[in-house]
Amino acid sequence: MKTFILTLTGILWSAQLLFAQRENANLLVQSPDGRTVKLAWFFKSWNSDITGFDIKRKDGLQDWVKLNSQPILPEVSVKKNLFIVDADENEEKELMAKLYKLLAEHKITETDNSAYLQQLNSDPKAVQEISAIASRDYDVALITGFAYVDHSVTKKTDYQYGLFIQGTDILLDSVIWNYGQIPDLNAVKEITSKAAIPSRGIVLLWKADINKMKDGYVAGFNIYREGIRLNATPVIAADSKDPCEFMWYDAFANSSNMAQYSISAESIFGVEGIIKAYTYNPADHPGEYKKAEVTEVMSLGYYFKDGISVQWKFPQEYERFLKGFYVEKNNMPEGYKQVSPLLAPFTRSYTDKSSSPVSGYISFRVTAVYDDRTTTPGTERLYHYFPMRPPPPPQHLTANNTPGDKKNTFALSWDPPMNGDTLSDAYSVYMASPPGNDFEQAGANTRANNYTHLMRRGIGGLYRFYVAAIGKNNAVSDNSDTVAVFAPSIELPAPVISKTILDSGKVIIQWQYPNIADVRGFRLLQNKHVIATENDLNKNAREFITPKQAPGTTCDLTIIAIAENGVESENAVMVSVTIPSEAPKK
């Protein structure tokens, strides 16, 4: 039978939250005023070599100095002198009074050191249970021999405290404390409340700064109404999944009347933080929590191309109690998930563009979020989208080109629908023209299994095609195989003369031109006369040197690209070059 464990409603939340990052022995320190130093120690598991503790302190590089005059023993006894508070008579009297009260209420039983150690050595959970309860009541830690108060700090400097096994130099853990250092326990934020409907009472809710809780070793929170503390022990998180959310139910409050509350954080050392005030006003709370009703769900485009429109209604007079709405969707059978950010209270529609199945059932609902953090999932609306079964892709696509006078005709054909294909209704043809690679729809859809594409502009090269089938429900098939067919140029771009250079009466002309598959070469004209043909300048030529010109001659130069089929480009922009006159002989 465990004779030393308190029957307080303690759990392991505090110990797990605060000490998870430390080693087996954890010595913690905190000062309520920057002078008095409170120490407490906790264990994840017990060391059988421990029979008691010594607390030692040192300043800088000085040697350790033991503070306790007697070993600090794990035990519960009314006979021992509570020197652990460093002979402060008032604290000792208050501590003894609490010990007698706990004994009288049968919340604790006297246990000598040997029995206490036997329990700790034999039960692995015992030390964790002691740590959990002591972390929520510093007086219990002092009474049971797991804490110490140092009142003797005077020098304004850094101190190091060490926890030792009694009578030895075996250090279990140490911690640094600086004179004047006090904790920041201003951890309370976002207080709200709500009437406990239909029961009598008021529910307080608040959030806390988790980093300040960890840094300040917060054990929980204290609740006051009209200055009177309501909780016996610090209030811990209502939901272990979210350690930042807290709740207190004031069952004796009248939810029809205003009430003044305040909330403060309390550390495991019994140090209380800033008390934050809050006023409960029944006018700020709805008499009942209304739900949003989805009135319409509508697909925007095939395959939900532009999303799904969701509309709902909600009583306007209740908007003032809201933070807003969340739109939630169930792609059955996945369950509901939020698909919108928090929408303003006046919002009544939303377009969902998240992924949806292309066939089957979908349901939507809108959840109202009230200022007091109450959430009310609304009525759901079922939506059945017509099954979008795509047809099979077209098979055996072929393409041929027939050149003509200033035109190219492409004839495409593919297999007709297979037996049993009841889905294919039309076909879309896509073409990629050289020199790029991007496909674009070639023209209007066709219901036939062939297509003729007439092209009156374009350069020569490989033209690529594929076809996709369109179903009766507008679902699109996978693409057919891609075919490529060569077509000659119908037009050519004009060359660009980039540079002319004079060299000993000759003109060096250079030009730029893209790589086009069926360009035969270039024709160079000087003063409107051909001085080089496509036989002289092949498709790879980009430079030509004219014959030597007479001094003072002006050369007007231009160039034309010629395709294999004789198509000519426009003339390049003409450039004029004048050969300098020779200087007179002396």
KOLTIRO-226052 format. One record per residue (C-alpha): residue in three letters; x, y, z; residue number from 1. Coordinates in Angstrom, 1 decimal, padded with zeros to 4 digits, always signed. Layout:
N
   type       px       py       pz   seq
    ala        X        Y        Z   NUM
...
//
This chain:
586
   type       px       py       pz   seq
    met   +000.0   +000.0   +000.0     1
    lys   +001.3   +003.4   -000.9     2
    thr   +001.4   +005.4   +002.3     3
    phe   +003.0   +008.6   +001.2     4
    ile   +001.2   +009.5   -002.0     5
    leu   -001.3   +012.4   -001.7     6
    thr   -004.8   +011.8   -003.0     7
    leu   -004.9   +015.1   -004.7     8
    thr   -006.1   +015.0   -008.3     9
    gly   -002.5   +015.2   -009.7    10
    ile   -001.5   +014.0   -013.1    11
    leu   +001.9   +013.8   -014.9    12
    trp   +001.3   +016.8   -017.2    13
    ser   +003.5   +019.2   -015.3    14
    ala   +006.5   +016.9   -014.9    15
    gln   +006.3   +015.7   -018.5    16
    leu   +006.0   +019.2   -019.9    17
    leu   +008.8   +020.8   -017.8    18
    phe   +011.4   +018.1   -017.5    19
    ala   +011.3   +016.1   -020.7    20
    gln   +014.5   +017.7   -021.9    21
    arg   +016.6   +017.0   -018.8    22
    glu   +018.5   +014.0   -017.5    23
    asn   +017.3   +011.6   -014.8    24
    ala   +017.8   +014.1   -011.8    25
    asn   +016.4   +017.6   -012.3    26
    leu   +017.3   +020.4   -010.0    27
    leu   +015.2   +023.5   -010.6    28
    val   +015.5   +027.0   -009.1    29
    gln   +013.2   +030.1   -008.9    30
    ser   +013.1   +033.2   -006.8    31
    pro   +009.8   +035.1   -006.1    32
    asp   +011.7   +038.4   -005.2    33
    gly   +015.2   +038.1   -006.6    34
    arg   +016.7   +037.3   -003.2    35
    thr   +015.0   +034.3   -001.7    36
    val   +015.9   +031.1   -003.7    37
    lys   +013.5   +028.2   -003.9    38
    leu   +014.9   +024.8   -005.1    39
    ala   +013.1   +021.7   -006.0    40
    trp   +014.2   +018.4   -007.5    41
    phe   +012.5   +015.7   -009.5    42
    phe   +013.5   +012.3   -010.9    43
    lys   +012.4   +010.3   -013.9    44
    ser   +013.5   +007.1   -012.1    45
    trp   +014.9   +006.4   -008.7    46
    asn   +018.6   +005.7   -007.8    47
    ser   +018.8   +003.1   -005.1    48
    asp   +022.1   +004.7   -003.8    49
    ile   +020.1   +007.8   -002.6    50
    thr   +019.1   +007.9   +001.0    51
    gly   +018.9   +011.6   +001.4    52
    phe   +020.1   +014.9   -000.1    53
    asp   +022.5   +017.8   +000.5    54
    ile   +022.1   +021.2   -001.1    55
    lys   +025.4   +023.0   -001.7    56
    arg   +026.1   +026.4   -003.2    57
    lys   +029.1   +028.1   -004.6    58
    asp   +030.0   +031.6   -005.8    59
    gly   +032.1   +031.7   -008.9    60
    leu   +035.2   +029.5   -008.6    61
    gln   +034.9   +029.0   -004.9    62
    asp   +034.3   +025.5   -003.3    63
    trp   +030.9   +024.1   -002.7    64
    val   +029.4   +025.0   +000.7    65
    lys   +026.7   +022.9   +002.2    66
    leu   +023.6   +024.8   +003.2    67
    asn   +021.5   +022.3   +005.1    68
    ser   +022.6   +021.5   +008.6    69
    gln   +021.0   +018.0   +008.5    70
    pro   +020.4   +015.6   +005.6    71
    ile   +017.2   +016.3   +003.7    72
    leu   +015.4   +012.9   +003.9    73
    pro   +012.5   +011.6   +001.8    74
    glu   +009.9   +011.1   +004.5    75
    val   +006.7   +012.5   +006.0    76
    ser   +007.0   +013.2   +009.7    77
    val   +005.6   +015.7   +012.2    78
    lys   +008.7   +015.1   +014.4    79
    lys   +011.4   +016.3   +012.1    80
    asn   +012.5   +019.9   +012.2    81
    leu   +011.6   +021.6   +008.9    82
    phe   +015.0   +023.2   +008.5    83
    ile   +014.5   +023.0   +004.8    84
    val   +013.1   +026.5   +004.9    85
    asp   +016.3   +027.8   +006.4    86
    ala   +014.9   +028.4   +009.9    87
    asp   +012.3   +030.9   +008.8    88
    glu   +009.9   +030.6   +011.7    89
    asn   +006.8   +031.9   +009.9    90
    glu   +007.3   +029.6   +006.9    91
    glu   +008.0   +026.7   +009.2    92
    lys   +004.8   +027.3   +011.2    93
    glu   +002.7   +027.6   +008.0    94
    leu   +004.3   +024.4   +006.6    95
    met   +003.6   +022.4   +009.8    96
    ala   +000.0   +023.7   +009.8    97
    lys   -000.4   +022.4   +006.3    98
    leu   +001.1   +019.1   +007.2    99
    tyr   -001.3   +018.6   +010.1   100
    lys   -004.2   +019.6   +007.8   101
    leu   -003.2   +017.0   +005.2   102
    leu   -002.8   +014.3   +007.8   103
    ala   -006.2   +015.2   +009.4   104
    glu   -007.9   +015.0   +006.0   105
    his   -006.2   +011.6   +005.3   106
    lys   -004.6   +013.0   +002.2   107
    ile   -001.2   +012.0   +003.5   108
    thr   +000.2   +009.5   +005.9   109
    glu   +003.3   +009.6   +008.1   110
    thr   +006.0   +007.6   +006.5   111
    asp   +009.6   +007.3   +007.9   112
    asn   +012.7   +007.4   +005.7   113
    ser   +013.2   +003.7   +005.4   114
    ala   +009.6   +002.9   +004.4   115
    tyr   +009.7   +005.8   +002.0   116
    leu   +012.9   +004.6   +000.3   117
    gln   +011.6   +001.0   +000.2   118
    gln   +008.5   +002.3   -001.8   119
    leu   +010.7   +004.4   -004.1   120
    asn   +013.1   +001.4   -004.8   121
    ser   +010.3   -001.1   -005.4   122
    asp   +007.8   +000.8   -007.4   123
    pro   +009.1   +002.5   -010.7   124
    lys   +006.0   +004.7   -010.9   125
    ala   +006.2   +006.0   -007.3   126
    val   +008.8   +008.7   -008.0   127
    gln   +006.9   +009.9   -011.0   128
    glu   +003.7   +010.2   -009.0   129
    ile   +005.5   +012.1   -006.3   130
    ser   +007.0   +014.4   -008.8   131
    ala   +003.6   +015.1   -010.5   132
    ile   +001.9   +016.0   -007.2   133
    ala   +004.8   +017.9   -005.8   134
    ser   +005.1   +019.9   -009.0   135
    arg   +001.6   +021.3   -008.4   136
    asp   +002.2   +022.1   -004.7   137
    tyr   +005.6   +023.4   -003.5   138
    asp   +004.6   +022.8   +000.2   139
    val   +004.3   +019.1   -000.6   140
    ala   +007.7   +019.1   -002.1   141
    leu   +009.1   +020.7   +001.1   142
    ile   +007.2   +018.3   +003.4   143
    thr   +008.3   +015.2   +001.5   144
    gly   +012.0   +016.2   +001.3   145
    phe   +012.2   +017.2   -002.4   146
    ala   +012.7   +020.9   -001.9   147
    tyr   +014.8   +023.6   -000.1   148
    val   +014.5   +027.3   +000.5   149
    asp   +017.7   +029.4   +000.7   150
    his   +017.2   +032.8   +002.5   151
    ser   +020.9   +033.5   +003.0   152
    val   +021.7   +035.1   -000.4   153
    thr   +023.2   +038.6   +000.0   154
    lys   +025.9   +039.2   -002.6   155
    lys   +024.7   +040.4   -006.0   156
    thr   +026.3   +037.8   -008.2   157
    asp   +025.8   +034.5   -010.0   158
    tyr   +025.3   +031.4   -007.8   159
    gln   +025.5   +027.7   -008.6   160
    tyr   +023.4   +025.3   -006.6   161
    gly   +024.1   +021.6   -006.5   162
    leu   +022.0   +018.6   -005.5   163
    phe   +024.2   +015.9   -003.9   164
    ile   +023.6   +012.5   -002.3   165
    gln   +023.7   +013.1   +001.4   166
    gly   +027.1   +012.9   +003.0   167
    thr   +028.9   +012.5   -000.4   168
    asp   +030.5   +014.5   -003.2   169
    ile   +028.2   +012.8   -005.7   170
    leu   +026.6   +015.5   -007.7   171
    leu   +023.1   +014.6   -009.1   172
    asp   +022.4   +017.9   -010.9   173
    ser   +023.3   +021.6   -010.7   174
    val   +021.7   +024.9   -011.8   175
    ile   +022.8   +028.5   -012.1   176
    trp   +020.9   +031.4   -010.6   177
    asn   +021.7   +035.2   -010.8   178
    tyr   +020.9   +037.5   -008.0   179
    gly   +017.8   +039.6   -008.7   180
    gln   +016.5   +037.1   -011.3   181
    ile   +012.7   +036.6   -011.1   182
    pro   +010.5   +034.6   -013.5   183
    asp   +008.2   +036.1   -016.2   184
    leu   +004.9   +034.5   -015.3   185
    asn   +002.7   +036.8   -017.4   186
    ala   +001.5   +033.8   -019.4   187
    val   -002.3   +034.4   -019.6   188
    lys   -003.8   +035.6   -022.8   189
    glu   -007.1   +035.6   -024.8   190
    ile   -009.6   +035.2   -021.9   191
    thr   -013.2   +034.6   -022.9   192
    ser   -016.2   +033.0   -021.4   193
    lys   -019.7   +031.6   -022.0   194
    ala   -022.8   +030.7   -020.1   195
    ala   -023.1   +027.1   -019.2   196
    ile   -026.3   +026.3   -021.2   197
    pro   -028.6   +024.8   -020.1   198
    ser   -027.0   +024.4   -016.7   199
    arg   -026.3   +027.2   -014.3   200
    gly   -022.8   +028.6   -014.2   201
    ile   -020.1   +030.3   -016.2   202
    val   -017.3   +028.7   -018.2   203
    leu   -014.0   +030.6   -018.4   204
    leu   -011.6   +029.8   -021.2   205
    trp   -008.2   +031.2   -021.9   206
    lys   -005.0   +030.5   -023.7   207
    ala   -001.5   +030.6   -022.4   208
    asp   +002.0   +031.5   -023.7   209
    ile   +003.6   +028.0   -023.8   210
    asn   +007.1   +029.4   -023.9   211
    lys   +006.5   +031.5   -020.7   212
    met   +005.0   +028.4   -019.1   213
    lys   +008.0   +026.3   -019.8   214
    asp   +010.6   +029.0   -018.8   215
    gly   +008.7   +029.9   -015.6   216
    tyr   +008.0   +026.3   -014.6   217
    val   +004.2   +027.0   -014.6   218
    ala   +002.2   +024.4   -012.7   219
    gly   -001.1   +025.8   -013.6   220
    phe   -003.4   +028.8   -013.1   221
    asn   -005.4   +030.4   -010.3   222
    ile   -009.0   +031.6   -010.8   223
    tyr   -010.5   +034.5   -008.8   224
    arg   -014.1   +035.8   -008.7   225
    glu   -014.6   +039.1   -007.0   226
    gly   -011.1   +038.6   -005.4   227
    ile   -011.9   +035.1   -004.0   228
    arg   -009.8   +032.2   -005.2   229
    leu   -012.0   +029.4   -006.6   230
    asn   -009.4   +026.6   -007.2   231
    ala   -007.7   +024.5   -004.5   232
    thr   -004.8   +023.5   -006.8   233
    pro   -003.5   +025.1   -010.0   234
    val   -005.7   +024.5   -013.0   235
    ile   -004.1   +022.5   -015.7   236
    ala   -004.9   +022.1   -019.4   237
    ala   -008.3   +020.8   -020.1   238
    asp   -007.1   +018.9   -023.2   239
    ser   -003.7   +017.3   -023.1   240
    lys   -003.7   +017.5   -027.0   241
    asp   -003.4   +021.3   -026.7   242
    pro   -001.4   +022.4   -023.6   243
    cys   -002.2   +026.0   -024.5   244
    glu   -006.0   +025.7   -023.9   245
    phe   -007.4   +026.1   -020.4   246
    met   -010.9   +026.0   -018.9   247
    trp   -012.6   +026.6   -015.6   248
    tyr   -016.3   +025.9   -014.8   249
    asp   -017.7   +028.2   -012.1   250
    ala   -020.7   +026.2   -011.1   251
    phe   -021.8   +028.7   -008.5   252
    ala   -022.0   +031.8   -010.7   253
    asn   -025.2   +033.2   -012.0   254
    ser   -024.8   +033.4   -015.8   255
    ser   -027.5   +036.1   -015.9   256
    asn   -025.4   +038.6   -013.9   257
    met   -022.1   +040.3   -014.6   258
    ala   -019.1   +038.9   -012.8   259
    gln   -015.5   +040.1   -012.3   260
    tyr   -012.9   +037.4   -012.7   261
    ser   -009.1   +037.4   -012.7   262
    ile   -006.6   +034.7   -013.8   263
    ser   -002.9   +034.2   -012.9   264
    ala   -000.2   +031.7   -013.6   265
    glu   +001.4   +029.9   -010.7   266
    ser   +004.8   +028.1   -010.8   267
    ile   +005.7   +024.8   -009.2   268
    phe   +007.5   +026.9   -006.6   269
    gly   +004.2   +028.6   -005.5   270
    val   +005.2   +031.9   -007.2   271
    glu   +002.2   +033.7   -008.7   272
    gly   +002.4   +035.8   -011.9   273
    ile   +000.5   +038.9   -013.0   274
    ile   -003.2   +038.7   -012.3   275
    lys   -005.2   +039.4   -015.5   276
    ala   -008.7   +040.8   -015.0   277
    tyr   -011.7   +039.8   -017.1   278
    thr   -015.4   +040.9   -017.0   279
    tyr   -018.2   +038.4   -017.8   280
    asn   -021.1   +040.2   -019.4   281
    pro   -024.2   +038.1   -020.2   282
    ala   -025.0   +040.6   -023.1   283
    asp   -021.9   +039.5   -024.9   284
    his   -023.2   +035.9   -025.2   285
    pro   -026.0   +034.4   -027.3   286
    gly   -029.0   +032.8   -025.6   287
    glu   -028.5   +029.9   -028.0   288
    tyr   -025.9   +028.9   -030.5   289
    lys   -027.2   +029.0   -034.1   290
    lys   -026.0   +026.8   -036.9   291
    ala   -025.4   +027.7   -040.5   292
    glu   -027.5   +026.0   -043.1   293
    val   -026.0   +025.2   -046.5   294
    thr   -028.6   +026.2   -049.2   295
    glu   -026.8   +025.4   -052.4   296
    val   -023.8   +023.5   -053.7   297
    met   -023.0   +023.9   -057.4   298
    ser   -020.2   +022.8   -059.7   299
    leu   -018.5   +025.6   -061.6   300
    gly   -017.5   +024.1   -064.9   301
    tyr   -016.8   +020.5   -066.0   302
    tyr   -014.5   +018.5   -063.7   303
    phe   -015.1   +021.3   -061.2   304
    lys   -012.7   +023.4   -063.4   305
    asp   -013.5   +026.6   -061.6   306
    gly   -014.3   +025.1   -058.2   307
    ile   -017.5   +024.4   -056.3   308
    ser   -019.8   +027.2   -055.1   309
    val   -021.2   +026.8   -051.6   310
    gln   -023.8   +029.1   -050.2   311
    trp   -025.5   +029.2   -046.8   312
    lys   -027.8   +031.2   -044.5   313
    phe   -027.3   +032.3   -040.9   314
    pro   -029.3   +034.7   -038.7   315
    gln   -027.9   +038.2   -039.2   316
    glu   -028.7   +039.2   -035.6   317
    tyr   -026.2   +036.5   -034.3   318
    glu   -023.3   +037.8   -036.4   319
    arg   -022.1   +040.0   -033.6   320
    phe   -021.3   +036.9   -031.5   321
    leu   -019.2   +035.3   -034.2   322
    lys   -015.5   +035.1   -035.1   323
    gly   -016.5   +033.7   -038.5   324
    phe   -017.2   +030.6   -040.5   325
    tyr   -015.2   +027.6   -041.8   326
    val   -016.4   +025.7   -044.9   327
    glu   -015.8   +022.0   -044.5   328
    lys   -016.0   +019.3   -047.2   329
    asn   -016.3   +015.5   -047.0   330
    asn   -014.9   +013.7   -050.1   331
    met   -016.7   +010.6   -049.0   332
    pro   -015.7   +008.5   -047.1   333
    glu   -012.7   +010.6   -046.0   334
    gly   -014.6   +012.7   -043.4   335
    tyr   -014.9   +016.4   -043.0   336
    lys   -011.9   +018.7   -043.5   337
    gln   -011.6   +022.5   -043.6   338
    val   -011.3   +023.9   -047.1   339
    ser   -011.6   +027.6   -046.3   340
    pro   -009.8   +030.1   -044.1   341
    leu   -011.8   +031.7   -041.3   342
    leu   -014.4   +033.7   -043.2   343
    ala   -015.9   +037.0   -041.9   344
    pro   -019.2   +036.7   -040.0   345
    phe   -021.1   +038.5   -042.8   346
    thr   -019.9   +035.9   -045.4   347
    arg   -022.6   +033.7   -047.0   348
    ser   -020.8   +032.1   -049.9   349
    tyr   -017.4   +030.5   -050.8   350
    thr   -015.8   +028.9   -053.8   351
    asp   -014.0   +025.7   -053.0   352
    lys   -011.1   +025.0   -055.3   353
    ser   -009.5   +022.1   -053.5   354
    ser   -009.4   +018.7   -055.2   355
    ser   -012.7   +016.8   -055.5   356
    pro   -013.5   +013.4   -056.9   357
    val   -014.9   +013.6   -060.4   358
    ser   -017.8   +011.3   -059.7   359
    gly   -019.7   +010.2   -056.7   360
    tyr   -021.0   +011.9   -053.6   361
    ile   -019.6   +015.0   -051.8   362
    ser   -021.0   +016.7   -048.8   363
    phe   -020.5   +020.2   -047.4   364
    arg   -021.2   +021.9   -044.1   365
    val   -020.4   +025.3   -042.6   366
    thr   -019.2   +025.6   -039.0   367
    ala   -019.9   +028.8   -037.1   368
    val   -017.1   +029.8   -034.7   369
    tyr   -018.2   +032.0   -031.9   370
    asp   -016.1   +034.5   -030.0   371
    asp   -016.3   +032.3   -026.9   372
    arg   -014.7   +029.5   -029.0   373
    thr   -017.9   +027.5   -029.2   374
    thr   -018.1   +025.8   -032.6   375
    thr   -021.4   +024.7   -034.2   376
    pro   -021.1   +022.4   -037.3   377
    gly   -024.1   +023.3   -039.5   378
    thr   -026.5   +021.2   -041.4   379
    glu   -024.7   +019.3   -044.2   380
    arg   -025.7   +019.2   -047.9   381
    leu   -025.1   +016.3   -050.1   382
    tyr   -024.0   +016.8   -053.7   383
    his   -023.8   +014.0   -056.4   384
    tyr   -021.6   +014.8   -059.3   385
    phe   -022.5   +013.0   -062.5   386
    pro   -019.9   +010.2   -063.2   387
    met   -017.2   +011.6   -065.5   388
    arg   -016.0   +008.4   -067.2   389
    pro   -013.5   +009.4   -069.9   390
    pro   -013.7   +007.7   -073.3   391
    pro   -010.8   +005.6   -074.6   392
    pro   -008.0   +007.5   -076.4   393
    pro   -008.1   +007.4   -080.3   394
    gln   -005.9   +004.8   -081.9   395
    his   -003.6   +004.6   -085.0   396
    leu   -003.4   +008.3   -085.8   397
    thr   -001.8   +009.1   -089.2   398
    ala   -001.0   +012.4   -090.8   399
    asn   -000.1   +013.4   -094.4   400
    asn   +000.8   +016.8   -095.9   401
    thr   -000.1   +018.0   -099.5   402
    pro   +001.8   +021.2   -100.4   403
    gly   +000.0   +023.7   -102.7   404
    asp   +000.2   +027.2   -104.0   405
    lys   +000.8   +029.2   -100.8   406
    lys   -000.8   +026.6   -098.6   407
    asn   -000.2   +023.3   -096.8   408
    thr   -003.0   +020.8   -096.4   409
    phe   -002.7   +018.3   -093.5   410
    ala   -004.9   +015.2   -093.6   411
    leu   -005.3   +013.3   -090.4   412
    ser   -007.2   +010.1   -089.7   413
    trp   -007.6   +007.6   -086.9   414
    asp   -009.6   +004.5   -086.1   415
    pro   -013.4   +004.9   -085.5   416
    pro   -014.8   +004.1   -082.1   417
    met   -014.4   +000.5   -081.1   418
    asn   -017.4   -001.8   -080.7   419
    gly   -018.9   -001.1   -077.3   420
    asp   -017.5   +002.4   -077.0   421
    thr   -020.6   +004.4   -076.0   422
    leu   -018.7   +007.3   -074.5   423
    ser   -016.8   +008.9   -077.5   424
    asp   -018.8   +011.8   -078.9   425
    ala   -016.3   +014.1   -080.6   426
    tyr   -012.6   +014.7   -081.1   427
    ser   -010.2   +017.6   -080.5   428
    val   -007.1   +017.9   -082.7   429
    tyr   -003.9   +019.5   -081.3   430
    met   -000.9   +020.8   -083.3   431
    ala   +002.6   +022.0   -082.5   432
    ser   +004.2   +024.2   -085.1   433
    pro   +008.0   +024.6   -085.6   434
    pro   +010.2   +026.0   -084.2   435
    gly   +008.3   +025.8   -080.8   436
    asn   +007.0   +022.7   -079.0   437
    asp   +003.8   +023.9   -077.4   438
    phe   +000.6   +022.2   -078.6   439
    glu   -002.5   +024.2   -079.3   440
    gln   -006.0   +023.2   -080.5   441
    ala   -005.9   +023.2   -084.3   442
    gly   -009.5   +024.1   -084.8   443
    ala   -013.1   +023.2   -083.9   444
    asn   -014.0   +019.8   -082.6   445
    thr   -015.1   +017.1   -085.1   446
    arg   -017.4   +014.1   -084.8   447
    ala   -015.7   +012.3   -087.7   448
    asn   -012.6   +010.1   -087.3   449
    asn   -010.6   +012.3   -089.7   450
    tyr   -009.7   +016.0   -089.9   451
    thr   -008.2   +018.3   -092.6   452
    his   -006.2   +021.2   -091.5   453
    leu   -005.4   +024.0   -094.0   454
    met   -002.4   +026.2   -093.3   455
    arg   -001.7   +029.4   -095.3   456
    arg   +001.1   +030.7   -093.2   457
    gly   +004.1   +029.0   -091.6   458
    ile   +007.8   +028.0   -091.9   459
    gly   +008.9   +024.6   -093.0   460
    gly   +009.7   +021.8   -090.6   461
    leu   +008.1   +019.0   -088.6   462
    tyr   +004.5   +019.6   -087.6   463
    arg   +003.3   +017.4   -084.7   464
    phe   -000.3   +016.3   -084.0   465
    tyr   -002.3   +014.3   -081.4   466
    val   -006.0   +013.8   -080.9   467
    ala   -008.1   +013.4   -077.8   468
    ala   -011.7   +012.0   -077.6   469
    ile   -014.4   +013.9   -075.8   470
    gly   -017.1   +012.0   -074.1   471
    lys   -020.9   +012.6   -074.0   472
    asn   -020.4   +013.9   -070.4   473
    asn   -017.6   +016.2   -071.6   474
    ala   -014.9   +014.1   -070.0   475
    val   -011.7   +014.1   -072.0   476
    ser   -009.7   +010.9   -072.9   477
    asp   -006.0   +010.4   -072.7   478
    asn   -004.1   +011.7   -075.7   479
    ser   -003.5   +009.5   -078.7   480
    asp   +000.1   +008.8   -079.9   481
    thr   +001.8   +011.9   -081.4   482
    val   +002.6   +011.8   -085.1   483
    ala   +005.0   +014.2   -087.0   484
    val   +004.9   +015.2   -090.7   485
    phe   +007.2   +017.5   -092.6   486
    ala   +005.7   +020.5   -094.4   487
    pro   +007.5   +023.0   -096.6   488
    ser   +007.7   +026.7   -095.9   489
    ile   +004.8   +028.9   -097.1   490
    glu   +006.6   +032.0   -095.9   491
    leu   +010.0   +032.9   -094.6   492
    pro   +011.1   +035.7   -092.2   493
    ala   +013.4   +038.4   -093.6   494
    pro   +017.1   +038.2   -092.7   495
    val   +018.6   +040.8   -090.4   496
    ile   +021.9   +042.5   -091.5   497
    ser   +023.9   +042.8   -088.2   498
    lys   +027.2   +044.3   -089.3   499
    thr   +029.1   +045.7   -092.3   500
    ile   +032.9   +046.1   -092.3   501
    leu   +035.1   +048.0   -094.8   502
    asp   +038.4   +046.2   -095.6   503
    ser   +040.7   +047.5   -098.5   504
    gly   +037.8   +048.6   -100.7   505
    lys   +035.8   +045.4   -100.0   506
    val   +032.6   +045.2   -097.9   507
    ile   +032.2   +042.4   -095.4   508
    ile   +028.4   +041.9   -094.7   509
    gln   +027.1   +039.7   -091.8   510
    trp   +023.5   +038.7   -091.1   511
    gln   +021.4   +036.7   -088.6   512
    tyr   +018.8   +034.1   -089.5   513
    pro   +017.0   +031.3   -087.6   514
    asn   +017.6   +027.6   -088.4   515
    ile   +014.7   +026.7   -090.7   516
    ala   +014.6   +023.1   -092.0   517
    asp   +013.9   +023.8   -095.7   518
    val   +015.9   +027.0   -096.3   519
    arg   +018.1   +026.5   -099.3   520
    gly   +020.3   +029.6   -099.0   521
    phe   +020.5   +033.3   -099.5   522
    arg   +020.5   +035.8   -102.3   523
    leu   +022.7   +039.0   -101.9   524
    leu   +021.8   +042.1   -103.9   525
    gln   +024.0   +045.1   -104.4   526
    asn   +022.4   +048.2   -105.9   527
    lys   +019.4   +045.9   -106.9   528
    his   +021.7   +043.5   -108.7   529
    val   +022.3   +039.9   -107.6   530
    ile   +026.0   +039.5   -106.7   531
    ala   +025.6   +036.1   -104.9   532
    thr   +022.9   +033.5   -105.3   533
    glu   +021.6   +030.7   -103.0   534
    asn   +024.0   +028.4   -104.8   535
    asp   +026.8   +030.6   -103.5   536
    leu   +025.4   +031.2   -100.1   537
    asn   +024.0   +028.0   -098.6   538
    lys   +021.6   +027.7   -095.6   539
    asn   +024.5   +027.9   -093.1   540
    ala   +026.2   +031.0   -094.6   541
    arg   +026.1   +034.1   -092.4   542
    glu   +028.8   +036.3   -094.0   543
    phe   +029.8   +037.5   -097.5   544
    ile   +032.7   +039.6   -098.8   545
    thr   +032.0   +041.7   -101.9   546
    pro   +034.4   +042.3   -104.8   547
    lys   +036.7   +045.3   -104.4   548
    gln   +034.8   +048.5   -105.1   549
    ala   +036.0   +051.7   -106.7   550
    pro   +036.8   +054.5   -104.3   551
    gly   +033.9   +056.8   -103.7   552
    thr   +031.4   +054.1   -104.7   553
    thr   +028.2   +053.7   -102.6   554
    cys   +026.9   +050.2   -102.1   555
    asp   +023.2   +049.6   -101.3   556
    leu   +023.1   +046.0   -099.9   557
    thr   +020.2   +043.7   -099.0   558
    ile   +019.7   +040.0   -098.7   559
    ile   +016.8   +037.5   -099.3   560
    ala   +016.3   +033.9   -097.9   561
    ile   +015.2   +031.3   -100.4   562
    ala   +013.4   +028.0   -099.5   563
    glu   +013.9   +024.7   -101.3   564
    asn   +010.5   +025.1   -102.9   565
    gly   +011.4   +028.6   -104.2   566
    val   +009.6   +030.6   -101.5   567
    glu   +011.3   +033.9   -101.0   568
    ser   +011.5   +036.0   -097.8   569
    glu   +011.1   +039.7   -097.7   570
    asn   +014.3   +041.8   -098.3   571
    ala   +016.4   +042.6   -095.3   572
    val   +016.5   +046.2   -094.4   573
    met   +018.9   +047.8   -096.8   574
    val   +022.2   +049.1   -095.6   575
    ser   +024.4   +051.7   -097.5   576
    val   +028.1   +051.6   -097.4   577
    thr   +030.4   +054.2   -099.1   578
    ile   +033.9   +053.4   -100.1   579
    pro   +036.3   +056.2   -099.1   580
    ser   +038.0   +058.2   -101.9   581
    glu   +041.8   +057.8   -102.2   582
    ala   +043.8   +060.7   -100.9   583
    pro   +045.6   +062.8   -103.6   584
    lys   +049.3   +061.9   -104.3   585
    lys   +051.9   +064.5   -103.2   586
//
